Amino acid sequence: MIPVRCISCGKPVSAFFDEYQARMAENEDPKVILDDMGIKRYCCRRMLISHVETWE
């Protein structure tokens, strides 16, 4: 489960996770996806890029 907020800055990031995963499944570039969603801080980008889903 992805954290609701960024650990570093506190910005909500969990709302973007489903869209990010769907677009990654279509082999889209992560930089383009995050730029389109308006995620500019590197700490928030890290939260989405490095997340590994362990709950199923």
C-alpha distance matrix in Angstrom:
0.0 3.8 6.4 8.8 11.7 13.0 13.7 17.3 18.6 16.6 16.4 13.8 11.8 9.0 12.1 12.9 10.0 11.4 14.8 14.1 12.8 15.8 18.2 17.2 17.9 21.3 21.9 22.2 22.5 19.5 22.0 23.4 20.1 19.1 22.7 23.0 20.0 21.7 19.2 22.0 20.8 20.1 17.5 15.4 16.2 15.0 11.5 11.3 13.6 12.4 8.7 8.5 6.3 7.0 6.2 9.1
3.8 0.0 3.8 6.4 8.6 9.5 10.8 14.1 15.2 13.4 13.0 10.7 8.3 6.2 9.8 10.2 7.7 10.3 13.2 12.0 11.7 15.0 16.8 15.8 17.3 20.4 20.7 20.5 20.3 17.0 19.1 20.6 17.4 16.0 19.5 20.0 16.9 18.3 15.7 18.3 17.1 16.5 13.9 11.7 12.6 11.7 8.1 8.1 11.0 10.2 6.9 8.4 7.6 9.5 9.7 12.4
6.4 3.8 0.0 3.8 5.5 7.0 7.9 11.4 12.4 10.2 10.6 8.6 7.5 6.3 10.1 11.3 9.9 12.9 15.4 14.4 14.8 18.0 19.5 18.9 20.7 23.6 23.7 23.1 22.6 19.0 20.5 22.1 19.1 17.0 20.2 20.9 17.6 18.3 15.5 17.8 16.1 15.9 12.8 10.8 12.9 12.1 8.3 9.7 12.9 12.0 9.4 11.4 11.1 12.5 12.5 15.5
8.8 6.4 3.8 0.0 3.8 7.0 9.0 12.1 11.9 8.9 8.6 5.8 6.0 4.8 7.8 10.0 9.8 12.5 14.7 14.5 15.5 18.2 19.7 19.8 21.7 24.2 24.7 23.7 23.3 19.8 21.0 22.1 19.0 16.8 19.6 19.9 16.3 16.8 14.6 17.1 15.8 16.5 13.7 11.1 13.6 13.8 10.2 11.1 14.7 14.7 12.3 14.6 13.9 15.5 15.0 17.5
11.7 8.6 5.5 3.8 0.0 3.8 6.2 8.6 8.1 5.2 5.3 4.2 5.4 6.7 9.3 10.8 11.3 14.6 16.1 15.4 17.1 19.9 20.7 20.7 23.1 25.4 25.5 24.0 23.1 19.4 20.0 21.4 18.7 15.9 18.3 19.2 15.7 15.3 12.7 14.7 12.9 13.8 10.8 8.6 11.9 12.1 9.0 10.9 14.3 14.5 12.9 15.8 16.0 17.8 17.9 20.7
13.0 9.5 7.0 7.0 3.8 0.0 3.8 5.5 5.7 4.7 5.3 6.2 6.1 8.6 11.4 11.6 12.0 15.7 16.8 15.3 17.1 20.2 20.5 20.0 22.8 25.0 24.5 22.9 21.4 17.6 17.9 19.8 17.6 14.4 16.8 18.3 15.2 14.4 11.2 12.4 10.0 10.4 7.1 5.7 9.2 9.1 6.6 9.4 12.3 12.3 11.7 15.0 16.1 18.1 18.9 21.9
13.7 10.8 7.9 9.0 6.2 3.8 0.0 3.8 6.1 5.9 8.3 9.6 9.8 11.6 14.8 15.2 15.0 18.7 20.1 18.3 19.7 23.1 23.5 22.5 25.2 27.6 26.9 25.6 23.9 20.1 20.3 22.7 20.7 17.5 19.9 21.8 18.8 17.9 14.5 15.1 12.1 11.8 8.0 8.3 11.5 10.2 8.1 11.6 13.9 12.9 12.5 15.5 16.9 18.2 19.3 22.7
17.3 14.1 11.4 12.1 8.6 5.5 3.8 0.0 3.8 6.1 8.4 11.0 11.4 14.1 16.8 16.7 17.1 20.9 21.7 19.7 21.6 24.9 24.7 23.8 26.9 28.9 27.9 26.2 24.1 20.3 19.9 22.4 20.9 17.4 19.2 21.5 18.9 17.3 13.9 13.5 10.0 9.9 6.4 7.9 11.1 10.2 9.5 13.0 14.8 14.2 14.7 18.0 19.8 21.4 22.8 26.1
18.6 15.2 12.4 11.9 8.1 5.7 6.1 3.8 0.0 3.8 5.7 9.1 10.5 13.6 15.6 15.8 17.0 20.6 21.1 19.6 22.0 24.9 24.6 24.2 27.4 29.1 28.4 26.3 24.3 20.6 19.8 21.8 20.3 16.6 17.9 20.0 17.3 15.2 12.3 12.0 8.8 10.1 7.4 7.8 11.5 11.8 11.0 13.9 16.1 16.4 16.6 20.2 21.7 23.5 24.5 27.6
16.6 13.4 10.2 8.9 5.2 4.7 5.9 6.1 3.8 0.0 3.8 6.4 8.7 11.3 13.2 14.2 15.5 18.9 19.8 18.8 21.0 23.8 24.0 24.0 26.9 28.8 28.5 26.5 25.0 21.3 21.0 22.6 20.6 17.2 18.8 20.2 17.0 15.5 12.9 13.6 11.2 12.7 9.8 8.9 12.7 13.1 11.2 13.8 16.7 16.9 16.4 19.7 20.5 22.3 22.7 25.6
16.4 13.0 10.6 8.6 5.3 5.3 8.3 8.4 5.7 3.8 0.0 3.8 6.2 9.4 10.4 11.2 13.1 16.4 16.8 16.1 18.7 21.1 21.2 21.6 24.5 26.1 26.0 23.8 22.5 18.9 18.5 19.7 17.5 14.2 15.6 16.7 13.4 11.9 9.7 11.0 9.5 11.7 9.6 7.5 11.0 12.5 10.7 12.3 15.4 16.5 15.9 19.3 20.1 22.3 22.6 25.2
13.8 10.7 8.6 5.8 4.2 6.2 9.6 11.0 9.1 6.4 3.8 0.0 3.8 6.0 6.9 8.5 10.4 13.3 14.2 14.0 16.3 18.6 19.2 19.8 22.4 24.1 24.5 22.6 21.9 18.4 18.7 19.4 16.7 13.9 15.9 16.2 12.6 12.2 10.4 12.8 12.0 13.8 11.7 8.7 11.6 13.1 10.5 11.3 14.9 16.0 14.7 17.8 17.8 20.2 20.0 22.3
11.8 8.3 7.5 6.0 5.4 6.1 9.8 11.4 10.5 8.7 6.2 3.8 0.0 3.8 5.5 5.7 7.0 10.3 11.2 10.5 12.7 15.2 15.7 16.1 18.7 20.6 20.8 19.1 18.5 15.0 15.6 16.6 13.6 11.1 13.7 14.1 10.6 11.0 8.7 11.6 11.1 12.2 10.4 6.9 8.9 10.4 7.7 7.7 11.4 12.8 11.4 14.6 14.8 17.6 17.7 19.8
9.0 6.2 6.3 4.8 6.7 8.6 11.6 14.1 13.6 11.3 9.4 6.0 3.8 0.0 3.8 5.4 5.3 8.0 10.0 10.0 11.3 13.7 15.1 15.5 17.5 19.7 20.5 19.3 19.3 16.1 17.5 18.2 14.8 13.1 16.1 15.9 12.3 13.7 11.9 15.1 14.7 15.4 13.5 10.1 11.6 12.5 9.2 8.5 12.2 13.3 10.9 13.3 12.6 15.2 14.7 16.6
12.1 9.8 10.1 7.8 9.3 11.4 14.8 16.8 15.6 13.2 10.4 6.9 5.5 3.8 0.0 3.8 5.7 7.1 8.3 9.5 11.4 12.8 14.1 15.5 17.3 19.0 20.3 18.8 19.2 16.3 17.6 17.4 13.9 12.6 15.1 14.1 10.5 12.2 11.5 15.1 15.6 16.9 15.7 11.9 13.1 14.9 12.1 10.7 14.2 16.0 13.9 16.2 15.3 18.1 17.3 18.5
12.9 10.2 11.3 10.0 10.8 11.6 15.2 16.7 15.8 14.2 11.2 8.5 5.7 5.4 3.8 0.0 3.8 5.8 5.6 6.1 8.7 10.3 10.9 12.2 14.5 15.9 16.9 15.1 15.4 12.6 13.9 13.7 10.1 9.0 11.8 10.9 7.6 9.9 9.1 12.8 13.8 14.8 14.2 10.4 10.5 12.8 10.6 8.3 11.4 13.9 12.4 14.9 14.6 17.9 17.7 18.9
10.0 7.7 9.9 9.8 11.3 12.0 15.0 17.1 17.0 15.5 13.1 10.4 7.0 5.3 5.7 3.8 0.0 3.8 5.6 5.0 6.1 8.6 10.0 10.4 12.3 14.5 15.4 14.4 14.9 12.1 14.3 14.6 10.9 10.4 13.8 13.3 10.4 12.9 11.5 14.9 15.4 15.5 14.6 11.1 10.8 12.0 9.5 6.7 9.7 11.6 9.5 11.5 10.9 14.3 14.3 15.3
11.4 10.3 12.9 12.5 14.6 15.7 18.7 20.9 20.6 18.9 16.4 13.3 10.3 8.0 7.1 5.8 3.8 0.0 3.8 5.4 5.2 6.2 8.6 9.9 10.7 12.8 14.6 14.1 15.6 13.5 16.0 15.6 11.8 12.4 15.6 14.2 11.7 14.9 14.2 17.8 18.8 19.0 18.3 14.8 14.2 15.5 13.2 10.1 12.5 14.4 12.1 13.2 11.8 15.1 14.5 14.6
14.8 13.2 15.4 14.7 16.1 16.8 20.1 21.7 21.1 19.8 16.8 14.2 11.2 10.0 8.3 5.6 5.6 3.8 0.0 3.8 5.5 5.1 6.1 8.5 9.9 11.0 12.8 11.5 13.1 11.5 13.7 12.6 8.8 10.0 12.7 10.8 8.9 12.5 12.5 16.1 17.8 18.3 18.3 14.8 13.6 15.7 14.1 10.7 12.6 15.3 13.9 15.4 14.7 18.3 18.0 18.1
14.1 12.0 14.4 14.5 15.4 15.3 18.3 19.7 19.6 18.8 16.1 14.0 10.5 10.0 9.5 6.1 5.0 5.4 3.8 0.0 3.8 5.5 5.3 6.1 8.6 10.1 10.8 9.5 10.3 8.1 10.7 10.4 6.8 7.7 11.1 10.3 8.7 11.8 11.0 14.2 15.7 15.5 15.7 12.5 10.7 12.5 11.4 7.7 8.9 11.9 11.1 12.9 13.0 16.8 17.3 17.8
12.8 11.7 14.8 15.5 17.1 17.1 19.7 21.6 22.0 21.0 18.7 16.3 12.7 11.3 11.4 8.7 6.1 5.2 5.5 3.8 0.0 3.8 5.5 5.0 6.2 8.9 9.9 10.0 11.6 9.9 13.2 13.2 9.8 11.2 14.6 13.8 12.5 15.6 14.6 17.7 18.7 18.0 17.9 15.0 13.2 14.0 12.6 9.0 9.7 11.9 10.4 11.1 10.6 14.3 14.7 14.8
15.8 15.0 18.0 18.2 19.9 20.2 23.1 24.9 24.9 23.8 21.1 18.6 15.2 13.7 12.8 10.3 8.6 6.2 5.1 5.5 3.8 0.0 3.8 5.5 5.2 6.8 9.2 9.4 12.0 11.3 14.5 13.4 10.2 12.5 15.4 13.7 12.9 16.5 16.3 19.5 21.1 20.8 21.1 17.9 16.0 17.4 16.2 12.5 13.1 15.5 14.2 14.6 13.8 17.3 17.3 16.6
18.2 16.8 19.5 19.7 20.7 20.5 23.5 24.7 24.6 24.0 21.2 19.2 15.7 15.1 14.1 10.9 10.0 8.6 6.1 5.3 5.5 3.8 0.0 3.8 5.3 5.2 6.8 5.9 8.6 8.5 11.4 10.0 7.2 10.2 12.6 11.1 11.2 14.7 14.7 17.6 19.6 19.2 20.1 17.2 14.8 16.5 16.1 12.3 12.3 15.4 14.9 15.9 15.9 19.6 20.1 19.8
17.2 15.8 18.9 19.8 20.7 20.0 22.5 23.8 24.2 24.0 21.6 19.8 16.1 15.5 15.5 12.2 10.4 9.9 8.5 6.1 5.0 5.5 3.8 0.0 3.8 5.2 5.0 5.4 7.3 7.0 10.6 10.4 8.2 10.6 13.5 13.0 13.1 16.1 15.4 17.8 19.3 18.2 19.0 16.6 13.8 14.8 14.7 11.0 10.0 12.7 12.6 13.3 13.8 17.5 18.6 18.5
17.9 17.3 20.7 21.7 23.1 22.8 25.2 26.9 27.4 26.9 24.5 22.4 18.7 17.5 17.3 14.5 12.3 10.7 9.9 8.6 6.2 5.2 5.3 3.8 0.0 3.8 5.4 7.5 10.3 10.7 14.3 13.8 11.6 14.3 17.1 16.1 16.1 19.5 18.9 21.5 23.0 21.9 22.5 20.0 17.3 18.1 17.6 13.9 13.1 15.2 14.5 14.3 14.1 17.4 18.2 17.4
21.3 20.4 23.6 24.2 25.4 25.0 27.6 28.9 29.1 28.8 26.1 24.1 20.6 19.7 19.0 15.9 14.5 12.8 11.0 10.1 8.9 6.8 5.2 5.2 3.8 0.0 3.8 5.6 9.2 10.8 13.9 12.5 11.0 14.4 16.4 15.1 15.9 19.3 19.3 21.8 23.8 22.9 24.0 21.5 18.7 19.9 19.9 16.1 15.2 17.8 17.6 17.8 17.8 21.2 22.0 21.1
21.9 20.7 23.7 24.7 25.5 24.5 26.9 27.9 28.4 28.5 26.0 24.5 20.8 20.5 20.3 16.9 15.4 14.6 12.8 10.8 9.9 9.2 6.8 5.0 5.4 3.8 0.0 3.8 6.6 8.7 11.7 11.1 10.4 13.5 15.5 15.1 16.2 19.1 18.8 20.6 22.5 21.1 22.6 20.6 17.3 18.2 18.9 15.3 13.6 16.1 16.7 17.0 17.8 21.3 22.6 22.2
22.2 20.5 23.1 23.7 24.0 22.9 25.6 26.2 26.3 26.5 23.8 22.6 19.1 19.3 18.8 15.1 14.4 14.1 11.5 9.5 10.0 9.4 5.9 5.4 7.5 5.6 3.8 0.0 3.8 6.3 8.7 7.4 7.1 10.5 12.0 11.5 13.1 15.8 15.8 17.6 19.8 18.8 20.6 18.5 15.2 16.9 17.7 14.2 12.8 15.9 16.8 17.9 19.0 22.6 24.0 23.9
22.5 20.3 22.6 23.3 23.1 21.4 23.9 24.1 24.3 25.0 22.5 21.9 18.5 19.3 19.2 15.4 14.9 15.6 13.1 10.3 11.6 12.0 8.6 7.3 10.3 9.2 6.6 3.8 0.0 3.8 5.5 5.4 6.4 8.9 10.1 10.9 12.6 14.6 14.1 15.2 17.2 16.0 18.1 16.5 13.0 14.6 16.1 13.1 11.1 14.4 16.0 17.6 19.4 23.0 24.8 25.3
19.5 17.0 19.0 19.8 19.4 17.6 20.1 20.3 20.6 21.3 18.9 18.4 15.0 16.1 16.3 12.6 12.1 13.5 11.5 8.1 9.9 11.3 8.5 7.0 10.7 10.8 8.7 6.3 3.8 0.0 3.8 5.5 5.1 6.2 8.5 9.9 10.7 12.3 11.1 12.3 14.0 12.6 14.5 12.8 9.2 10.8 12.3 9.4 7.6 11.1 12.8 14.9 16.9 20.5 22.3 23.3
22.0 19.1 20.5 21.0 20.0 17.9 20.3 19.9 19.8 21.0 18.5 18.7 15.6 17.5 17.6 13.9 14.3 16.0 13.7 10.7 13.2 14.5 11.4 10.6 14.3 13.9 11.7 8.7 5.5 3.8 0.0 3.8 5.5 5.4 6.1 8.6 10.0 10.7 9.7 10.0 12.0 11.0 13.7 12.4 8.9 11.2 13.3 11.1 9.6 13.1 15.2 17.9 20.0 23.6 25.4 26.6
23.4 20.6 22.1 22.1 21.4 19.8 22.7 22.4 21.8 22.6 19.7 19.4 16.6 18.2 17.4 13.7 14.6 15.6 12.6 10.4 13.2 13.4 10.0 10.4 13.8 12.5 11.1 7.4 5.4 5.5 3.8 0.0 3.8 5.6 5.1 6.1 8.6 9.9 10.3 11.2 14.1 13.9 16.5 14.6 11.5 14.3 15.8 13.2 12.3 16.0 17.6 20.0 21.6 25.4 26.8 27.6
20.1 17.4 19.1 19.0 18.7 17.6 20.7 20.9 20.3 20.6 17.5 16.7 13.6 14.8 13.9 10.1 10.9 11.8 8.8 6.8 9.8 10.2 7.2 8.2 11.6 11.0 10.4 7.1 6.4 5.1 5.5 3.8 0.0 3.8 5.5 5.2 6.3 8.8 8.9 11.0 13.6 13.7 15.5 13.0 10.2 13.0 13.7 10.7 10.6 14.3 15.2 17.6 18.7 22.5 23.6 24.3
19.1 16.0 17.0 16.8 15.9 14.4 17.5 17.4 16.6 17.2 14.2 13.9 11.1 13.1 12.6 9.0 10.4 12.4 10.0 7.7 11.2 12.5 10.2 10.6 14.3 14.4 13.5 10.5 8.9 6.2 5.4 5.6 3.8 0.0 3.8 5.4 5.1 6.2 5.3 7.4 9.9 10.2 12.0 9.5 7.0 10.3 11.2 8.8 9.3 13.0 14.0 17.0 18.5 22.2 23.4 24.6
22.7 19.5 20.2 19.6 18.3 16.8 19.9 19.2 17.9 18.8 15.6 15.9 13.7 16.1 15.1 11.8 13.8 15.6 12.7 11.1 14.6 15.4 12.6 13.5 17.1 16.4 15.5 12.0 10.1 8.5 6.1 5.1 5.5 3.8 0.0 3.8 5.5 5.1 6.0 6.8 10.2 11.2 13.8 11.6 9.5 13.1 14.4 12.5 12.7 16.3 17.7 20.8 22.3 26.0 27.1 28.4
23.0 20.0 20.9 19.9 19.2 18.3 21.8 21.5 20.0 20.2 16.7 16.2 14.1 15.9 14.1 10.9 13.3 14.2 10.8 10.3 13.8 13.7 11.1 13.0 16.1 15.1 15.1 11.5 10.9 9.9 8.6 6.1 5.2 5.4 3.8 0.0 3.8 5.4 7.8 9.7 13.2 14.5 16.6 13.9 12.1 15.7 16.2 13.8 14.6 18.3 19.0 21.8 22.7 26.5 27.2 28.0
20.0 16.9 17.6 16.3 15.7 15.2 18.8 18.9 17.3 17.0 13.4 12.6 10.6 12.3 10.5 7.6 10.4 11.7 8.9 8.7 12.5 12.9 11.2 13.1 16.1 15.9 16.2 13.1 12.6 10.7 10.0 8.6 6.3 5.1 5.5 3.8 0.0 3.8 5.7 8.8 11.8 13.5 14.7 11.5 10.5 14.1 13.9 11.7 13.3 16.8 17.0 19.9 20.6 24.2 24.6 25.6
21.7 18.3 18.3 16.8 15.3 14.4 17.9 17.3 15.2 15.5 11.9 12.2 11.0 13.7 12.2 9.9 12.9 14.9 12.5 11.8 15.6 16.5 14.7 16.1 19.5 19.3 19.1 15.8 14.6 12.3 10.7 9.9 8.8 6.2 5.1 5.4 3.8 0.0 3.8 5.9 9.2 11.6 13.2 10.5 10.0 13.8 14.1 12.8 14.4 17.7 18.3 21.6 22.7 26.1 26.8 28.2
19.2 15.7 15.5 14.6 12.7 11.2 14.5 13.9 12.3 12.9 9.7 10.4 8.7 11.9 11.5 9.1 11.5 14.2 12.5 11.0 14.6 16.3 14.7 15.4 18.9 19.3 18.8 15.8 14.1 11.1 9.7 10.3 8.9 5.3 6.0 7.8 5.7 3.8 0.0 3.8 6.1 8.2 9.5 6.7 6.5 10.2 10.6 9.8 11.5 14.4 15.2 18.8 20.2 23.5 24.5 26.3
22.0 18.3 17.8 17.1 14.7 12.4 15.1 13.5 12.0 13.6 11.0 12.8 11.6 15.1 15.1 12.8 14.9 17.8 16.1 14.2 17.7 19.5 17.6 17.8 21.5 21.8 20.6 17.6 15.2 12.3 10.0 11.2 11.0 7.4 6.8 9.7 8.8 5.9 3.8 0.0 3.8 6.4 8.7 7.5 7.1 10.5 11.9 11.9 12.9 15.5 17.1 20.8 22.6 25.9 27.2 29.2
20.8 17.1 16.1 15.8 12.9 10.0 12.1 10.0 8.8 11.2 9.5 12.0 11.1 14.7 15.6 13.8 15.4 18.8 17.8 15.7 18.7 21.1 19.6 19.3 23.0 23.8 22.5 19.8 17.2 14.0 12.0 14.1 13.6 9.9 10.2 13.2 11.8 9.2 6.1 3.8 0.0 3.8 5.4 5.5 6.3 8.7 10.2 11.4 12.4 14.3 15.9 19.7 21.8 24.7 26.2 28.7
20.1 16.5 15.9 16.5 13.8 10.4 11.8 9.9 10.1 12.7 11.7 13.8 12.2 15.4 16.9 14.8 15.5 19.0 18.3 15.5 18.0 20.8 19.2 18.2 21.9 22.9 21.1 18.8 16.0 12.6 11.0 13.9 13.7 10.2 11.2 14.5 13.5 11.6 8.2 6.4 3.8 0.0 3.8 5.5 4.9 6.0 8.7 10.1 10.2 11.6 13.9 17.6 20.2 23.0 24.9 27.5
17.5 13.9 12.8 13.7 10.8 7.1 8.0 6.4 7.4 9.8 9.6 11.7 10.4 13.5 15.7 14.2 14.6 18.3 18.3 15.7 17.9 21.1 20.1 19.0 22.5 24.0 22.6 20.6 18.1 14.5 13.7 16.5 15.5 12.0 13.8 16.6 14.7 13.2 9.5 8.7 5.4 3.8 0.0 3.8 5.5 5.1 6.5 9.2 10.1 10.6 12.2 15.9 18.4 20.8 22.6 25.5
15.4 11.7 10.8 11.1 8.6 5.7 8.3 7.9 7.8 8.9 7.5 8.7 6.9 10.1 11.9 10.4 11.1 14.8 14.8 12.5 15.0 17.9 17.2 16.6 20.0 21.5 20.6 18.5 16.5 12.8 12.4 14.6 13.0 9.5 11.6 13.9 11.5 10.5 6.7 7.5 5.5 5.5 3.8 0.0 3.8 5.3 5.1 6.8 8.8 10.2 11.0 14.8 16.7 19.4 20.8 23.4
16.2 12.6 12.9 13.6 11.9 9.2 11.5 11.1 11.5 12.7 11.0 11.6 8.9 11.6 13.1 10.5 10.8 14.2 13.6 10.7 13.2 16.0 14.8 13.8 17.3 18.7 17.3 15.2 13.0 9.2 8.9 11.5 10.2 7.0 9.5 12.1 10.5 10.0 6.5 7.1 6.3 4.9 5.5 3.8 0.0 3.8 5.4 5.5 6.1 8.4 10.1 13.8 16.0 19.2 20.9 23.1
15.0 11.7 12.1 13.8 12.1 9.1 10.2 10.2 11.8 13.1 12.5 13.1 10.4 12.5 14.9 12.8 12.0 15.5 15.7 12.5 14.0 17.4 16.5 14.8 18.1 19.9 18.2 16.9 14.6 10.8 11.2 14.3 13.0 10.3 13.1 15.7 14.1 13.8 10.2 10.5 8.7 6.0 5.1 5.3 3.8 0.0 3.8 5.5 5.1 5.7 8.0 11.6 14.4 17.1 19.3 21.9
11.5 8.1 8.3 10.2 9.0 6.6 8.1 9.5 11.0 11.2 10.7 10.5 7.7 9.2 12.1 10.6 9.5 13.2 14.1 11.4 12.6 16.2 16.1 14.7 17.6 19.9 18.9 17.7 16.1 12.3 13.3 15.8 13.7 11.2 14.4 16.2 13.9 14.1 10.6 11.9 10.2 8.7 6.5 5.1 5.4 3.8 0.0 3.8 5.8 5.8 6.0 9.8 11.9 14.6 16.3 19.0
11.3 8.1 9.7 11.1 10.9 9.4 11.6 13.0 13.9 13.8 12.3 11.3 7.7 8.5 10.7 8.3 6.7 10.1 10.7 7.7 9.0 12.5 12.3 11.0 13.9 16.1 15.3 14.2 13.1 9.4 11.1 13.2 10.7 8.8 12.5 13.8 11.7 12.8 9.8 11.9 11.4 10.1 9.2 6.8 5.5 5.5 3.8 0.0 3.8 5.7 5.5 9.0 10.7 14.1 15.6 17.7
13.6 11.0 12.9 14.7 14.3 12.3 13.9 14.8 16.1 16.7 15.4 14.9 11.4 12.2 14.2 11.4 9.7 12.5 12.6 8.9 9.7 13.1 12.3 10.0 13.1 15.2 13.6 12.8 11.1 7.6 9.6 12.3 10.6 9.3 12.7 14.6 13.3 14.4 11.5 12.9 12.4 10.2 10.1 8.8 6.1 5.1 5.8 3.8 0.0 3.8 5.8 8.7 11.4 14.7 16.9 18.8
12.4 10.2 12.0 14.7 14.5 12.3 12.9 14.2 16.4 16.9 16.5 16.0 12.8 13.3 16.0 13.9 11.6 14.4 15.3 11.9 11.9 15.5 15.4 12.7 15.2 17.8 16.1 15.9 14.4 11.1 13.1 16.0 14.3 13.0 16.3 18.3 16.8 17.7 14.4 15.5 14.3 11.6 10.6 10.2 8.4 5.7 5.8 5.7 3.8 0.0 3.8 6.5 9.8 12.5 15.2 17.6
8.7 6.9 9.4 12.3 12.9 11.7 12.5 14.7 16.6 16.4 15.9 14.7 11.4 10.9 13.9 12.4 9.5 12.1 13.9 11.1 10.4 14.2 14.9 12.6 14.5 17.6 16.7 16.8 16.0 12.8 15.2 17.6 15.2 14.0 17.7 19.0 17.0 18.3 15.2 17.1 15.9 13.9 12.2 11.0 10.1 8.0 6.0 5.5 5.8 3.8 0.0 3.8 6.4 9.2 11.6 14.1
8.5 8.4 11.4 14.6 15.8 15.0 15.5 18.0 20.2 19.7 19.3 17.8 14.6 13.3 16.2 14.9 11.5 13.2 15.4 12.9 11.1 14.6 15.9 13.3 14.3 17.8 17.0 17.9 17.6 14.9 17.9 20.0 17.6 17.0 20.8 21.8 19.9 21.6 18.8 20.8 19.7 17.6 15.9 14.8 13.8 11.6 9.8 9.0 8.7 6.5 3.8 0.0 3.8 6.2 9.2 11.5
6.3 7.6 11.1 13.9 16.0 16.1 16.9 19.8 21.7 20.5 20.1 17.8 14.8 12.6 15.3 14.6 10.9 11.8 14.7 13.0 10.6 13.8 15.9 13.8 14.1 17.8 17.8 19.0 19.4 16.9 20.0 21.6 18.7 18.5 22.3 22.7 20.6 22.7 20.2 22.6 21.8 20.2 18.4 16.7 16.0 14.4 11.9 10.7 11.4 9.8 6.4 3.8 0.0 3.8 5.8 7.8
7.0 9.5 12.5 15.5 17.8 18.1 18.2 21.4 23.5 22.3 22.3 20.2 17.6 15.2 18.1 17.9 14.3 15.1 18.3 16.8 14.3 17.3 19.6 17.5 17.4 21.2 21.3 22.6 23.0 20.5 23.6 25.4 22.5 22.2 26.0 26.5 24.2 26.1 23.5 25.9 24.7 23.0 20.8 19.4 19.2 17.1 14.6 14.1 14.7 12.5 9.2 6.2 3.8 0.0 3.8 6.6
6.2 9.7 12.5 15.0 17.9 18.9 19.3 22.8 24.5 22.7 22.6 20.0 17.7 14.7 17.3 17.7 14.3 14.5 18.0 17.3 14.7 17.3 20.1 18.6 18.2 22.0 22.6 24.0 24.8 22.3 25.4 26.8 23.6 23.4 27.1 27.2 24.6 26.8 24.5 27.2 26.2 24.9 22.6 20.8 20.9 19.3 16.3 15.6 16.9 15.2 11.6 9.2 5.8 3.8 0.0 3.8
9.1 12.4 15.5 17.5 20.7 21.9 22.7 26.1 27.6 25.6 25.2 22.3 19.8 16.6 18.5 18.9 15.3 14.6 18.1 17.8 14.8 16.6 19.8 18.5 17.4 21.1 22.2 23.9 25.3 23.3 26.6 27.6 24.3 24.6 28.4 28.0 25.6 28.2 26.3 29.2 28.7 27.5 25.5 23.4 23.1 21.9 19.0 17.7 18.8 17.6 14.1 11.5 7.8 6.6 3.8 0.0
